[in-house]
């Protein structure tokens, strides 16, 4: 096959791969078809990578480069396979955040390599590089966005893993540093683009220095952007950084003139941006407000509830089991506590037990429950919970008034009625699951500790609420045994 014919075949393979990406992304809209969507997208990537390797192999590529390609495929594929098989669902948010860092960093390194080998000629101090305006723009856009994504995602990962505390971390003059990094980085980038377009002329050493300044500014801004963001906003941050990753990959496609990278990056960037907007709406907060430093992670217990005259009513496992066993309709509300305890399989067993008694069981899913978008959906899908039982917030909220028992497992902030009633609350206006409108409420919780938003939850002193203090996994197992005895 001639090089020209192979080039056409590669472009056709890219089109097929892009089509599989689009179809796969569409299938991911529903939990019922998400697995097939993921498989189609993976197939599209395999086709694209195989086609690119076949095309590259026709050129002048040395044995050393083949070793790097083979080593990268083996190392990355092996690590990905191991993570997929061994990773606990509770660690999925930090893994996604780490993937964002890897994606943004890889895209930035690709642009950096292109900058250092402009027009195929290595740039050395004293030379005048052959830049052009558009190429310089895409190189800088890729490096800046990729660098922000890299450091920002690493900070987010550290917060999710507990290496850094989850509540906002405010450093002296942090916002001044952030604004300086933004202004300085953009200003230097404009100068470099003008140099690339031939409007201004600098020696290569000066261009190197300006480029290094822009890179450092982007790396600093990634850190100062995420540090002051509280844990309660982390699902939105992960989604936003995912959009940044897609944008960086798309810019990398323009840098190396690869249509597959452009399409894949654009899909990830656009879907991530849409999801970020939806997540922010679910919290009734604007994205700029979140980025300016949100709330979250304040330590302590819900002591303010007692001082305001509230009474916490504790229930035994037998009392809770009787309420569940004699109910007609039960809504289970999963939260991060369920994920931490790995209680999803026990919850499925409890639901099956209740359904065997003729009880209607469904699950109320809040968009920002957990630590990442779709966290609860994936967690329950792992336990083979039937997809029709997973009900989104807007769909399930009208049904709480005719719900006999709302079983809340580790969900705090997304069930907090202060979002509707307390104008002074940081979460006022945030759409919540209306569990307080159920006839009876059972909250499975280890203690009276606050949620990730760090604020009190008046639901716990509601006269209809019974607090069942237990680890989610152990508590659910106790409920299963008690329900069997009823």
N, C-alpha and C positions, 0 to 999 in steps of 0.2 A: 504494500500500500504506500502510495506516495505521501510526502509530507502534507501536500495540499488536501488530499483525500482524508488523511488522518485528522487534519484540522477540522474539516467539515464533520467528521464522525464525533470528534470531541465536543464541538458545539451542539450537535444533536443530543449527545449524552447529557450535556449541561441543561438543555431544555427539558429533557425527560426528568432529570433530577429536580429541577425547579418545580415542575408540575407535581411531582411526588411530595415536595415540601408543602406546596399550597394545599393539596388534598389532605395530607397528613395533619396540617394545622387546622383545617376545617373539622376533621374528625375528632380532634382534641377538644372541641367545644362541649362534648358530652362524655361523661364518665363511661358510658356504655361502649363507646367507640374509641376511647382514648388510646387503648393499647394498640389497636390496629393502626391508628394515626401515627403512633410512635414508631411502629414497625415500617410503615411506608416512608416516613421521614428518614429513618436509618438506611433504608434501601436506596433512597435518593442520594444520600451522602456517600454510600459505598460506590454507587455508579459514578458520581462526580470525581471522587478521589482516584478510582481506577482509571477513568478516562484521562485525568490530568497526568498521572504517572506514565501512562502509555504514550502520551504526547511528549512529555519531557524526555522519555527514554530515546526518542528519535534525535535528540540534540546532543550537544557535547557535554556529557555529564560524567564526571569521574567516579572511580570506585569509592573514593571517600564520601562523596555525596550520597551514593547509593547506601552506604553503611549508615549514614545519618538518617536517611529516609526510613530504612528498615528498622533501625533502632528506635526511632520515634514512634513508628506504628506499633512495634512490639511493646514498648514501654507504656505508651498511652493506652493501647488496647488492653493490655494486661491489668493495668491499674484500674481502668474503667470497669472491667469484668469483675475484678475482686470487690470493688466498692459496691457494685450493683448486687452482688450476692451476700455481702456481709454487713452492709451498713444498716443500722437501726433507723426506723422512721423518724425517731426524735432528732437524729442528726441530719436529716434531709435539708432543713433550712440553711445550716452552715455549709453543707456541701454545695448547694445551689449558689450560695454567695461566693464560695471558693471557685466554682466554675466560672462565675462572672469575672473574678480576678484573673483567672487563667486566660479566658477569652479576650478580655481587654488588653492584658499584657502581651499576649501573642500577636494581636493585631498591631499594637504599638511597636513591637520589635520588628515586625515585617516592614513597617514604614521607615523605621530607623535604618534598617539594612538598605532599603532603597535610597534613602538620603545619602548614605555613605558610599553608594555605588551609582551615583547619578549617571544616566545615559550609558551605563555599562562601564564607566571609567571611575576607578576609585579616586575619591576627592582627597587631596593632600593639602596641607597648609601652603599657601602661596599660589595655588592654582585658582583659576576662575571657573567655578562649576557651571555646567550647562543646564541651568534651571529654566523652567517656564512657569508662568503664573498659576495655571490650573493644577499642574502637578504638585507645585509647592503647597497650594491650598489643601489638596487632598492628603498630602503627607503630614502636614501640620494638624489638620483636623483629626486624622487617625491617631497621631501620637498624643495629642492633647486629650481627646476623649478616652483613648485607651489607658493613658496614665491616670486620669481621674478615676476611671473604673477600677484600675488595678489597686491603688492604695485605698480607695473608698471601700471596695469589697473586702479587702483584708481587715480593715477596721470593723466592718459589719460582722465578718466571720469571728473575729476575736470577741465581740460583744455577745454573739449568739453562743459561743463556746464557753463563756464565763471567764475568759482570760482578761477582758476588760469588763468593768461593771456595766450593767444594762442601762442604768439611768443616764441622763445627759451628762456628758463630761465637758465642762466649761473651762477653757484655759484662758488666762489673762490676755486680753487683746486678741482673742481668737478670731472675732469677726473682722477686726481691722486687718489681720493677716490674710483672711479669706478674700476680702475685697481687694487687697493689694495684689494677691496672687492672680486674681481674675483680671484686673486692669493691666498688670504688668505682662501677664502671659498673652493677652489679646493684643496689646500694643506691640510687643516684640513679634508676634505672629504676623501682624499687618506689615511690619517692616520687612520681614522675610518674604512675604508674598510679593511685595513691591520689588524686592530684589530679584525674585524669580521671574517677574514679568519684565525685567530690564528697566524699570522706572528709576531705580537707584542702583548704585554699584558699590560693592564692598569686597574686600579681600576675603578669601575663604576662611581665614582664621577668625575674622570678625563674625562671619556667618555661623561658624561653629559655636562661638561664644553666645551669640543671640539664641541659637537653637537650644543650647544647654540651659539658658535662662528660662526659655519657654517650657522646656521639659520639667525642670525643677519646680516651676510655678504650678504646673498641672499636678505633679505628685503631691505637693503641699496642700493644694486645694482639695484633693481627694480625702486627705486626712481631716482637715479642718471642717469639711462639709458634713462628714458622718459622725465625728466625735460628739457634737452637741445634740444629736438626735436620740431621743429616748427609745427604750425597748418597745413601747406600745406602737411606735411608728415603723418598726422594723419590717413588717410585711410590705409596706409601701416602698421603703428604701430598697429592699431586695428587687422588687419589680422595676423600680426606676434604674437601678444599676444594670439590670438585665437589658433594659432598653438602650442604655449606654453601650453595653457590650455589642449589641446588634449594630448600632451606628458605627462603632469602631471597625467592626468586621466589614461593613458595607464600604466604608472609606478605604479600607485595605484593598478591596476589590477594584476600586478606581485607581489605586496606586499601582497595582500590578496588572491592571487591565484584565481581570478575571470576572466574567459575568456571573459565575456561580457564587462567588463571595458576595458580589453586589446583591444578588437576589436573596441569598440566605440571610445576610446581614439586615437587609431592608425588612424582611419578614419578621425577624426577631425584634428589630428596633421598633417597628410599627405595632406589633402585638404587645410588646412590653410597655410602650407608651400608652396604649389603650387600656391595658390592665392597670397601670399605675393610676390613670384617671379614675377608673372604676373603683379602685381601692380607696383613693382619697375621698371620693363621693360617699363610699360606705362609712367613712369616718367623719363625714361632714366637715372636712378640712381641705384647704387648698394646698397644692403642692409647694408653693413658696413658703407657706406657713410651716409646713413640715420641715423643709430644708433650713429654715431659720432657727430650728431647734425646738423640738416638741417637748412632750411630757413623758414621764415613764420611769419605772424602776425605783421609786421612792420606797425605802425600806420601812419595815415596821408592821404592826398589826392594825386591825380596824377598830382601834380604841375609841375613835371619835363617835362611833355608833352608840356605845354605852353611855357616854357623857351626854348625848342628845336624848336620852330616855328610851332608847331602843332595847329590846330584850331578845337575846338569841335563844331560840328553842331547839334543844338537841333531841334527836330521835334515836331510838335503838334500831338495830337491824331488823328485829321482829316487827316493830311498828312500820318501818319502811316497806318491808316485804308484804305486809297485809294491805297497805295502800295500793301497791303495785298489782298484787294478785286479784284484787276485787275492782280494779279500774276497768273502764270500757275503752278508754283511749289514753295512751302514754306517748309522750314526746320526749325523746332523749336528746339532750343538748351537750355535745362533746366539746371539750376545750383542751388547752395545752396540758393540763394536769393528766388527762387521759393519755395523751401522747407520751409524756414523761414516764408514766407507770406501765406503758405498753399494755393497756387494758382493753384494746379494741376487740380482741378475740373473746374476752369475757363478756363484753357488752353484747356482742353478736349472740353468744350463748344465752344470755339473759333475755334478749329480745325474742329468740326462738322459743324459749320457755313460756314467755308471756303470750306469744302468738298461738301456741298450742292450747292455751286456755281461751282462745277466741278474742283476745285483746288486740286492738288496732295499735300498731307500733310504727312510729316514723322518727326520723332524725332531723333536727333543726340545725342547718349549717349557716353560720355567719361568714360573710366574705373575708373578714380579717381574723377569724379564730385561728389560734396557733401562731406560728412564727413565719409563715410564708403563704402566698396565695394558693388556695386549694389544699392546704395542709390536712384539714379534716377529711376532705373527699378521698385523698390518697390513702390516708390512714385507715379509713373504714373499708375502702376497696380492698386493702390488703387482707382484711378479715372476711372478705366475700359478702359484705352486706349488700343486699339487693339494691341496685341503682335507683329504682322507683321510690325507695324509702328515704333517699337523701333529698331533703326538701330545702330549697333556698329560702333566705330570710323573708323576702316579700311574699313568697308562696305560703309559708307556714304560719306567719304572724296572725292572720285572721282566724286560725284554727285554735289558738291557745285558749280562747274563751270557752270552748267546748271540750278542752282537754282536762281529764280527771287528774292526771299526775304529770308534771314536768320534772324529769330527772336530769339535773344539771351535774355534769361530771367535769370538774376542773375549769369550767368557763367562768370568768369573773367579769372582766370589763365589758364583754359583749352582751351581758345580761343586766347591766347596771341601770336601773330606772332613773338614776340621777341625770342621765343623758336626755330624758324627757322633761324633768321637773325642776332641776337645779341650774339656774342660769349662771351661777358662779363656778360650776364644775368645768374642768378642762375638757370633758367629753360632751358638754351640752350640745345638743343638736345632732349627735352621732346616731344614726339608725341602730337600734338594738333588737335583740330577740325579746319579744314581749312575754317572757315567762311569768312575770308577776301577775298576768291576767288569767293564768291557769287556776283551776279550783284548788289544787294542792301542789306544793313545790318541795322536792327533796334535793338537797345540795350535797353532793359527795365531795368532801374537801378535807385535806390533811389538817388544816388549822385555820385560824382567822386571819392569816396573812393576806396582804393586799395582792392584787393582780399586777400585771406588768405596767399598767398605767399608774400604779402607786396611789390609788384613791379608794376611799371607803365605798362599799356597796350596800345601799339601804335594803336591797333584796333580802339580806341575811337577817334582818329584824322584822321582816314582813310577818304578820300573824299566820299567814298560810304556809310559811317556810319552815321546814324541819332540817336542821343541820346534822348530817351523818358524817362524823369526823373519822376519816380513814384514808389510807392510801387508795388510789382509784382501783388498782388491780385487786388488792386484798378486799376492799369494800365490795366490789362487784361480785367476787367469789362468795363472800358472806351473804349477799343478797340472793344469789342463785340458790345456795343451800337453804336459806330461809324460805324462799318462795316455794321450793319443792315440798317443804313441810306444811305449807298452808293448805 
